[in-house]
Amino acid sequence: MKCGDKISDDQRQTLLSTFYSLDEDSKNNYIFHNITAYDPVMMRSNARKHRQKSYAYYVTIDARRIRICKCAFAVLHQISNSKIDHILQQVAAGQSAPKPACRGKHSNRPKKMSNEKIEQVKEHIQLFPAHSSHYSRHHNPHRIYLSPDLNINRMYSLYKSWCIEKNYEPVSARSYREVFNTQFNLGFGVPKSDTCTQCDLGVSSEHKAAAEEAFAVQKQDKEMAKSTDSVYYITFDLQKTLPLPKLSTSIAFYLRQLWLYNLGIYLESKNCTSPYFHIWTEADGGRGCSEVASCILAWTDILNVTECHLVCW
């Protein structure tokens, strides 16, 4: 039928993208109404079995209905012959519309994970204490983090032991991982992120130039402190939050551990170069600006930093 000459490459691409933008029921309906059944024009007298129906296949291009062969119809829509034959059976049966898609709706999957087992897996995952990250909260405010000593394989091993205690039948490791990835927004440890969202996008040259300028000024301040009396240069930041006590036994994963905070200050001056650490637990305070300012103030009191120029980064 010379189907290749009837449709251009751009029209083929438009036809394919439009078809795959439909849901499954709409695809079946599209195929159904683009196939027409008719009686065979001729029959062989010596045939063992006569064809009951013949079929014509069509596509609509620029408001024109164009007839093509079955092979071209399958290739244009990237579907298999079995998919077409499934619709042909319904056309031949004289139906006015195709049957609704039944994918995932039949009950012949004996190993399908039941809702009860899904709730059991969710119950076990919720036993692990989680916390929000100090970094990247603005970028992903709803993501929380489990202990850095955990991973999904270790959690699944603990889950199987938990099922034995509860007299539950455990699900497979693949099903456990699927529930973890689809039902929760959890990570392990803390994200290693010291960049802002503009840096991550990587499209703003002005932003990168401003960052390079800031680092250059920081280097100038550092060199000035090394060569000038009565000038103190410090960099300070909160370091990684640590759990107390740090245990790898299974019982520790289910318990709420005490978090230890650490603010590091690194001093550069003409006569002294030294790091200082200020540690406290979450029972003593949080990680807000008041706690950070208190650490810097305590550091100035301990070193008796008076009558000098202090540069803080």
N, C-alpha and C positions, 0 to 999 in steps of 0.2 A: 504493500500500500504506500510505499515511499514516505513513511511517517517522519523520517529524519528531515525531509525537505519542507514539511508543513509547519514546523515549530522552530523558532530561533533559540539560541543559547540563553538570551535574557528572558525569554518567555518560559523556558524550561526552569530556570532558577526561580522565577516568580511563582510558578506553579508548585514547585517543590516546597518552598518556604511557606506559602499559604497553606498547603496541605498539612504540614507538620506544626502549624500554629493551632490546629484544631485538637480537641480532646478525642478520646477513643470513639465515643458514640457519634460525634460529628464526622469523623473520618469514615466510619462504616456507612453513615447516611450519604456522604458524598459519593463513595464508591457505588452504593446501591442505585442512586439516581443517575449515574453516568454509564450504566449498563442497561441495554435494552435486549429483551428476549424476543425471538421471532421463530416461526416454523422454518425448518430447513427447506431450501429451494429444491433440492433433489435428494433422492435416496438411492443407494445401490441395491440392486435386487438380490445380490448374493451375499449381502452383509449378514454376519451372525447377529449383530445387535444394531438396531437403527437409533440414530441420534434423535432424541425427543425435541430438543431445542437448540438453536444457534444463538450466538450473542454478539452484539455490536457494542464497541467501547468508544466513548466520547470524552473529549475535554473541551472546556470553554476558554477560548483565547480572544481577547478584544471583542467580547460580546458575540463571538461566532462559535458555534458548536461544530467541532471538527472530529471526524471519525478517524480512529487509529486502531491498530491491531492490539491484541492482548499483550504481546511482548513489549511493545512501546508503552502501553498503559502501566505495566508493572515497573518498567525502568524509570519512567517519568516520575512516578510516585514513590519509588524505592520500596516496593512491597513485594512479597513473595507470591508465587502462583497459588500456594495453599490459602493465603489470605483472600485472594480473588475467588477461588473455588468455594470458600466458605460463604461469601456473599452470593455467588451464583446459585447455590442451593436454595437460598431464600428468594431470589428472583424467580427461579423456576417453580417454586412452590406457590407463586402468585401472591406473595405478601405485598402489602402497600407500603411497608417501611421495614427496615432491618430490626432485628431483635437488639435490645440493649446489651452492651458489653457485660460479660459475666466474669471478667478477670478478677480474681481474688474474692469472689462472692460464693464460690462453691465450697462444699464441706468435705472435700476428699483429700485434705492435708492433715493426716493424723499427727504429725509432729509440729503443727503450727503452735506457736507460743500463745497460750491463753492469757486473757486479761488478768487472771489471778496470779499467774507466774510473773507477768510484767510488774504487777504491784509488789510482789515479793522482792524482785530485783531492785526496784526503786526504794523499797524500805531498807534494803541492805546498804545501798549507796548513800542514803541519807544518814546512816549511822556514823559516817566519817565526818569529823568536824572540818569546816572549811572557813576561809577568811578572804576578805577582799584584799587586793594588792595596793601597796603604797604608790606604785607607779601605774600609769595608764588607766586610772580610774575614769578620767574624762573620755578617753577613747573607747573604752568598753566597760561602762559602769556596772553592768549586770553579771560580769564574769567573776567567779570566785575560785579560790585555789585550795587544793588539798596538799597534804604533806609532800615535800619533795622526795621523800623516801618511798612514796607509793608509785605504782603504775597500774595499768588495767589488768595485766597478767597477775600481779600480786593481789589485787583486789578480788579477782575471780577465784584465786586459790583460797582466800579467806572466806569468800562467798560459799564455796563448797563445804567448808568446815561449818559454817553458820547453818547451812541447810541440814546437815547431819544433826546438829543440836536441835533444830526446829522441826525435824522430821519432814522436811520439804524435799521434793524432787528438783534437783538443780537443772537449770537450762544450760545450753551449750555456751562455750566461750564466745562464739560469734554472736549469739543472741544477747549475752551480757554486754558485749561491746556496743552492739547496736542501741540498746536502751541507754547506755552511758552517753553515747554520742548524740542521740536524738532527743532525749528527754531532759538533759541537763546541760548547763553552760559551765562546765568545770574544767580546770586545768591543774597541772601539778607544779609545785614550787611557785615561783614568781616570774613574770615575764622579764627578760633581760632587755629592758627598754630604757634608754637614756636620751631618746630622740623625741622631738615633738611631732605633731601630725604634719606640719609643713615639711619637715625634713623627710618624713616617710613618703610623702607624695613625690618629692624629687623634681618639682616643676618650677619652683620659684628661685631664680638666680639671685634676686635681690635679697631673699632671706638667707641664702648661703653666703652671700657677700657680707651681710651683716654679722653672721656667725664668725666668719674668718676675721673680720675687723675686731670683734669682741675678744677672740683668742689672742690676737696680736696685742691688744691693750693689756690683757691679762699677763702676757709674757713681759711687757714693759714694766708693769707693776712689780712683778717678781724680781726682775733684774735690779730695779730701783731699791727694793728692800735689801738685796744682797750687798749693795754698795753704799748704802746711806745709813747713818746712825739714827736711832729713834724712829725707825719705820718697821712696822710689823706687817707681814703679808700672810694671810691664812686662806685656805680653802676648806670648806666644811660641807658635809652632806650626811644624810642618814644612810647607813649601810644596810645590808640584808638582814631582815628580821629572822631571828633564830628561835626555834622551839625549845622549851625546857620541860623535863629533861629530854635529851636527844637519845631516843631508844628506837631499836628496829624490831622489837618483839611485836607480835600480832595484836596484843591487848592495847598497846600504846596507840595504835592507829584509830581506835574507836573512842579514845579519851580526848577531852579538850585540854591541850597543852598550854602552858604559860609562855607568852611571847616575850622575848628579850630584845630591846631596842638598843641601837648603838649609833651614836653620832660621832663621826670622826672629824678631827680638826688637824690639819697639817700646817705647821708653822715654818715660814722662811724669813730669816732676818740676817743681818750682818754677822751676828755673834752666835746665832742658835738656829738649828734646823732639827725639828723633832715632831713626831705625831702624838696626838692626844686622843683618848677615847672616853666618851661619856656613856655609860650604860645604865639602863633602868628597865624595869619590867612594866607590863601593862597595868599591873596593880598600883604602880606609883604615878602613872600619867600616860597620856596618849602620845601622838606624834604631830601635834599641831605647832603653830608658830610660837606659842608661849613656851613650850618645852625646848624648842631649838634656841630661842633667845636666852632662856635660863642657862643652857649649856655654855653659850658664848660668854654670858656674864660671869658664870662660875670660872671659866677659863681665864678671863681677865683678872679676876680676884686672885686666883692661885699663882699666876705668873707676875702679879702686881704690875700690870701693864698700865702705866700712867705717864702723862706728859709725853705722848708719842703720837705718831700718825698710824692709824690702823686701817689696813685695806683688806676687805673681806670679799671673797668670791664664793 
